[in-house]
Amino acid sequence: MRFKKSSRSGPHTNCVEVAHTLSHLRDSKNPAGSSLSADAAALIRFAKTR
């Protein structure tokens, strides 16, 4: 699964990365660790409210 970090985060590793499917999130400090899965529509709604 491919993940992408926001270009706004710069070179820092304290970010959340989003999978290309928009249904998984992971901590950029630990890319080999587990990811959080959720409904893509729910994640989009969450992001729009922040």
KEBASE-907025 format. One line per 2 residues: for each residue x, y, z of C-alpha. Coordinates in pm, 1 decimal, padded with zeros to 6 digits. Example, Ala and Ser with C-alpha at 12.3 -4.5 7.8 and 13.67 -1.06 7.14 Angstrom:
# residues 2
01230.0,-00450.0,00780.0; 01367.0,-00106.0,00714.0 .
This chain:
# residues 50
00000.0,00000.0,00000.0; 00135.2,00343.9,-00090.1 .
00116.0,00629.0,00160.1; 00160.2,01000.5,00102.4 .
00261.5,01273.8,00342.5; 00136.4,01627.7,00291.7 .
00378.5,01854.4,00107.3; 00296.5,02117.1,00371.2 .
00467.9,01907.0,00638.4; 00814.1,01972.6,00493.3 .
01104.1,01751.7,00600.9; 00955.3,01676.9,00942.3 .
00846.7,01328.3,01043.4; 00576.4,01420.2,01293.2 .
00294.9,01386.9,01043.3; 00007.4,01165.7,00948.5 .
00032.0,00989.0,00614.2; -00270.8,00888.5,00408.3 .
-00287.5,00578.4,00189.9; -00364.0,00622.5,-00178.2 .
-00696.3,00446.7,-00114.3; -00790.6,00717.7,00140.6 .
-00892.9,00444.4,00383.3; -00574.2,00408.1,00591.7 .
-00369.9,00646.9,00805.8; -00031.6,00595.7,00968.2 .
00223.8,00787.3,01171.0; 00514.0,00906.9,00956.6 .
00753.4,00850.4,01250.6; 00686.2,00476.5,01226.3 .
00608.7,00381.4,00865.1; 00668.4,00012.4,00938.2 .
00412.5,00020.9,01218.9; 00043.1,-00039.8,01204.1 .
-00206.0,00182.3,01027.4; -00553.8,00293.9,01119.9 .
-00824.8,00196.3,00876.6; -01154.8,00375.0,00839.3 .
-01421.0,00445.2,00583.7; -01276.4,00685.1,00323.3 .
-01585.3,00907.4,00330.9; -01560.9,00936.5,00709.9 .
-01193.2,01033.0,00690.6; -01270.2,01299.4,00430.3 .
-01548.8,01442.6,00648.1; -01312.7,01443.7,00946.6 .
-01038.7,01623.7,00751.4; -01279.4,01889.2,00626.9 .
-01383.5,01976.6,00982.5; -01026.5,02035.9,01102.4 .
